[in-house]
Structure formats: C-alpha cells, structure tokens
Amino acid sequence: MTTETIETTTRRRSRRRLAWVGAAVAVVVMALGACSPEINHSTDLLNADRGSAGLPGLSTNIDLYLKAQGWSNHLAQVQSLSHSNLPDGNGYNWSRLGENVGYGYSLEQVQQAFMSSPGHRANILDGGFNRVGIGVSRDGGGRYWVVQEFMQEG
C-alpha cells in the first residue's frame, strides 16, 4: 500500500465512524424529541394545516429539530422574537430554507397566529418544503416559544 492509499483508507474509516456516531446521536435525540408531547403536538398541528390545504405532511429532520429547539430555548431565555441565521447548523444538501418564530400561551394559539400571518402561512403551505424541525420551549410565565424550521432538500 502506498502512503496515499493508507491515508485514503484511514479517512474513509474515520468518516464511517463519524457517520455511525452521528447516527447514534440522532437516534437518541429524535427519541427524546419524540417523547416531547409539545413537539409532537406542534408537528401534528402544522401537518393538519398542510393536510387541510391538500398538501402532504412534512417529515422531520434531525438538524432542523436541533436548530429549532436551540433557537426556541434562546428566544424563551431572552424573551424576544428574532430569526436565526438560517444556514447555521444545517449540513444537509438543501436548496431553500424557511423559519417561523412565535410565542403564545398555547400551542394552538401559536399555530393559529402563524396561519393568520401571510408570511408564516406561506412557509407552512409551501409545497416545495419537504422537511421540518420544530422546537418548543416554555418560559417561567407559561408562554410557549415555538420555532419551525423548514427545508427543501437540494
């Protein structure tokens, strides 16, 4: 074996190990997220609105989920709405991204506010988006801070 072949083989093995570790972490995180009734309910509300418009539901994506949850935690902590830097933390082959941020005293209230806002509604009903990640945090005053991250894979 040449030095170049050894380096290539070593890189391939390292990438495979990293992929396995990443997959294991993703399974654990998604399992924990799937245990969150708030995230499940928010996803159901979003997909119900898409279904009412004749669109398929969106599949969840681990990177989007992690980004959305981190951003909703941040918003709840600072008590202020703002958008994140969309591409940050997304390593997937995407062609478009979108984001909704909002808060309210119930998840239904937040979803209704999204659907009543033309820009937020456009993200939810965009037929090009095929993946979503939703983050939900609750502050000390009982408000839910919801972030919906959308992606169209490249």
Disulfide bonds with the S-S distance in Angstrom:
none
